[in-house]
Amino acid sequence: MDLISPDLGLIIWQTIGFAILFIILAKYAWRPILSALEEREGTIETALYAAEKARKDMEGLVAENEKILQEARIERDEILKSANEYAAKIMEQAKDEAAKQGAKMIQDAKAIIQTEKEAALTDVKIQVAEISLHIAEKLLRKNLAEVPEQKKLVEEFVKDIKLN
């Protein structure tokens, strides 16, 4: 039963030993341990604060990146819209210019055709006049070869002059 119920002297010596150990630990080890724990706690708090700050910075950067991307998309859309409008404007100008040039070419072609037509008509008139003169000359030579026929023609001219 000695093991189950300790002797009073043993309890006192163990209490004295524990008190001495406690005093030594309190004097020499307790403060360094507490300061190490406080230092460790400060380091952990600093690390947590830095991590939280980094997380907030990252959220800010992500938001800023999204904003920049959105602005870039808007700018890209504006540039594409502007480019499309400019291309449409250039195409419209090109169509108008082509229509003007086509109309001018048609007008020039009509003028050339009219000029050629007039030249051809003039040429035909000249040829008809030459042929008519040749025919008239031949007819007059044949008809006016005799004197009575010449008198008859002169009389007809005189009658025509009086009537007009």
CYANA upper distance limits for C-alpha pairs under 8 A (distance plus 0.5 A):
  1 MET  CA      5 SER  CA      6.75
  2 ASP  CA      6 PRO  CA      6.56
  2 ASP  CA      7 ASP  CA      8.10
  6 PRO  CA     10 LEU  CA      7.15
  6 PRO  CA     11 ILE  CA      7.47
  7 ASP  CA     11 ILE  CA      7.02
  8 LEU  CA     12 ILE  CA      6.82
  9 GLY  CA     13 TRP  CA      6.67
 10 LEU  CA     14 GLN  CA      6.50
 11 ILE  CA     15 THR  CA      6.52
 12 ILE  CA     16 ILE  CA      6.58
 13 TRP  CA     17 GLY  CA      6.50
 14 GLN  CA     18 PHE  CA      6.45
 15 THR  CA     19 ALA  CA      6.53
 16 ILE  CA     20 ILE  CA      6.65
 17 GLY  CA     21 LEU  CA      6.54
 18 PHE  CA     22 PHE  CA      6.38
 19 ALA  CA     23 ILE  CA      6.56
 20 ILE  CA     24 ILE  CA      6.62
 21 LEU  CA     25 LEU  CA      6.44
 22 PHE  CA     26 ALA  CA      6.31
 23 ILE  CA     27 LYS  CA      6.43
 24 ILE  CA     28 TYR  CA      6.42
 24 ILE  CA     29 ALA  CA      7.93
 25 LEU  CA     29 ALA  CA      5.22
 25 LEU  CA     30 TRP  CA      6.22
 26 ALA  CA     30 TRP  CA      5.11
 26 ALA  CA     31 ARG  CA      7.57
 27 LYS  CA     31 ARG  CA      7.72
 28 TYR  CA     32 PRO  CA      7.82
 29 ALA  CA     33 ILE  CA      6.48
 30 TRP  CA     34 LEU  CA      6.47
 31 ARG  CA     35 SER  CA      6.34
 32 PRO  CA     36 ALA  CA      6.36
 33 ILE  CA     37 LEU  CA      6.51
 34 LEU  CA     38 GLU  CA      6.44
 35 SER  CA     39 GLU  CA      6.35
 36 ALA  CA     40 ARG  CA      6.41
 37 LEU  CA     41 GLU  CA      6.41
 38 GLU  CA     42 GLY  CA      6.51
 39 GLU  CA     43 THR  CA      6.59
 40 ARG  CA     44 ILE  CA      6.58
 41 GLU  CA     45 GLU  CA      6.56
 42 GLY  CA     46 THR  CA      6.45
 43 THR  CA     47 ALA  CA      6.51
 44 ILE  CA     48 LEU  CA      6.49
 45 GLU  CA     49 TYR  CA      6.42
 46 THR  CA     50 ALA  CA      6.45
 47 ALA  CA     51 ALA  CA      6.43
 48 LEU  CA     52 GLU  CA      6.48
 49 TYR  CA     53 LYS  CA      6.47
 50 ALA  CA     54 ALA  CA      6.40
 51 ALA  CA     55 ARG  CA      6.50
 52 GLU  CA     56 LYS  CA      6.64
 53 LYS  CA     57 ASP  CA      6.49
 54 ALA  CA     58 MET  CA      6.46
 55 ARG  CA     59 GLU  CA      6.62
 56 LYS  CA     60 GLY  CA      6.57
 57 ASP  CA     61 LEU  CA      6.50
 58 MET  CA     62 VAL  CA      6.43
 59 GLU  CA     63 ALA  CA      6.53
 60 GLY  CA     64 GLU  CA      6.44
 61 LEU  CA     65 ASN  CA      6.34
 62 VAL  CA     66 GLU  CA      6.57
 63 ALA  CA     67 LYS  CA      6.62
 64 GLU  CA     68 ILE  CA      6.57
 65 ASN  CA     69 LEU  CA      6.46
 66 GLU  CA     70 GLN  CA      6.49
 67 LYS  CA     71 GLU  CA      6.61
 68 ILE  CA     72 ALA  CA      6.49
 69 LEU  CA     73 ARG  CA      6.56
 70 GLN  CA     74 ILE  CA      6.65
 71 GLU  CA     75 GLU  CA      6.50
 72 ALA  CA     76 ARG  CA      6.42
 73 ARG  CA     77 ASP  CA      6.55
 74 ILE  CA     78 GLU  CA      6.63
 75 GLU  CA     79 ILE  CA      6.55
 76 ARG  CA     80 LEU  CA      6.57
 77 ASP  CA     81 LYS  CA      6.48
 78 GLU  CA     82 SER  CA      6.46
 79 ILE  CA     83 ALA  CA      6.46
 80 LEU  CA     84 ASN  CA      6.50
 81 LYS  CA     85 GLU  CA      6.58
 82 SER  CA     86 TYR  CA      6.49
 83 ALA  CA     87 ALA  CA      6.50
 84 ASN  CA     88 ALA  CA      6.56
 85 GLU  CA     89 LYS  CA      6.53
 86 TYR  CA     90 ILE  CA      6.58
 87 ALA  CA     91 MET  CA      6.54
 88 ALA  CA     92 GLU  CA      6.53
 89 LYS  CA     93 GLN  CA      6.60
 90 ILE  CA     94 ALA  CA      6.50
 91 MET  CA     95 LYS  CA      6.57
 92 GLU  CA     96 ASP  CA      6.59
 93 GLN  CA     97 GLU  CA      6.45
 94 ALA  CA     98 ALA  CA      6.42
 95 LYS  CA     99 ALA  CA      6.48
 96 ASP  CA    100 LYS  CA      6.58
 97 GLU  CA    101 GLN  CA      6.54
 98 ALA  CA    102 GLY  CA      6.36
 99 ALA  CA    103 ALA  CA      6.48
100 LYS  CA    104 LYS  CA      6.53
101 GLN  CA    105 MET  CA      6.46
102 GLY  CA    106 ILE  CA      6.58
103 ALA  CA    107 GLN  CA      6.52
104 LYS  CA    108 ASP  CA      6.44
105 MET  CA    109 ALA  CA      6.42
106 ILE  CA    110 LYS  CA      6.53
107 GLN  CA    111 ALA  CA      6.61
108 ASP  CA    112 ILE  CA      6.58
109 ALA  CA    113 ILE  CA      6.48
110 LYS  CA    114 GLN  CA      6.46
111 ALA  CA    115 THR  CA      6.53
112 ILE  CA    116 GLU  CA      6.50
113 ILE  CA    117 LYS  CA      6.38
114 GLN  CA    118 GLU  CA      6.52
115 THR  CA    119 ALA  CA      6.54
116 GLU  CA    120 ALA  CA      6.45
117 LYS  CA    121 LEU  CA      6.53
118 GLU  CA    122 THR  CA      6.47
119 ALA  CA    123 ASP  CA      6.53
120 ALA  CA    124 VAL  CA      6.55
121 LEU  CA    125 LYS  CA      6.47
122 THR  CA    126 ILE  CA      6.56
123 ASP  CA    127 GLN  CA      6.64
124 VAL  CA    128 VAL  CA      6.46
125 LYS  CA    129 ALA  CA      6.40
126 ILE  CA    130 GLU  CA      6.57
127 GLN  CA    131 ILE  CA      6.54
128 VAL  CA    132 SER  CA      6.37
129 ALA  CA    133 LEU  CA      6.46
130 GLU  CA    134 HIS  CA      6.64
131 ILE  CA    135 ILE  CA      6.60
132 SER  CA    136 ALA  CA      6.37
133 LEU  CA    137 GLU  CA      6.31
134 HIS  CA    138 LYS  CA      6.65
135 ILE  CA    139 LEU  CA      6.58
136 ALA  CA    140 LEU  CA      6.37
137 GLU  CA    141 ARG  CA      6.55
138 LYS  CA    142 LYS  CA      6.67
139 LEU  CA    143 ASN  CA      6.36
140 LEU  CA    144 LEU  CA      5.85
140 LEU  CA    145 ALA  CA      8.18
141 ARG  CA    145 ALA  CA      6.15
143 ASN  CA    149 GLU  CA      7.11
143 ASN  CA    150 GLN  CA      8.33
144 LEU  CA    149 GLU  CA      6.14
144 LEU  CA    150 GLN  CA      5.65
145 ALA  CA    149 GLU  CA      8.15
145 ALA  CA    150 GLN  CA      8.17
146 GLU  CA    150 GLN  CA      7.11
147 VAL  CA    151 LYS  CA      6.92
148 PRO  CA    152 LYS  CA      6.71
149 GLU  CA    153 LEU  CA      6.74
150 GLN  CA    154 VAL  CA      6.77
151 LYS  CA    155 GLU  CA      6.68
152 LYS  CA    156 GLU  CA      6.84
153 LEU  CA    157 PHE  CA      6.81
154 VAL  CA    158 VAL  CA      6.75
155 GLU  CA    159 LYS  CA      6.74
156 GLU  CA    160 ASP  CA      6.72
157 PHE  CA    161 ILE  CA      6.70
158 VAL  CA    162 LYS  CA      6.84
159 LYS  CA    163 LEU  CA      6.79
160 ASP  CA    164 ASN  CA      6.79
